[in-house]
């Protein structure tokens, strides 16, 4: 029960994501790291949000959401440019 609670904590998700990103104590898995960063970022964790942005920028973890994120950001800020 404690493990399930712990994995719902944004700080715990972020720390575990760092472990998967670096391979510290677990097998290195950038996809799992990106998933954990995303869950933590959804809860408002600023460091996880930053790490996820770096993953998006560099295409780590099998994610490349530029084509989804850029139009969303453009609409939000009143500018829509083609990619």
C-alpha positions, 0 to 999 in steps of 0.5 A, a space after each residue: 500500500 505504501 508503494 502505491 501511495 509513494 508512486 502517486 507523489 509527484 516528488 517520488 515520480 520525479 526522483 524515480 524518473 531521474 533514476 530511470 534516466 540515468 540508470 541509477 539502481 534500475 536499468 536505464 529506460 528513457 521511455 519510462 523516465 519520460 512517462 514518470 516525468 510527465 505524470 509528475 509534471 501533470 501534478 505541477 512539479 517544476 523540475 519534472 516539467 523542465 526535465 520533460 521539456 528537455 526530453 521533448 526538445 532532444 527527442 529522448 524517451 521516444 517522444 517528439 510532441 513538437 507537432 502537438 505542443 507548438 500549435 497549442 502554444 501558438 493558439 494560447 499566445 495568439 500566434 499561429 505559425 506553421 511548423 
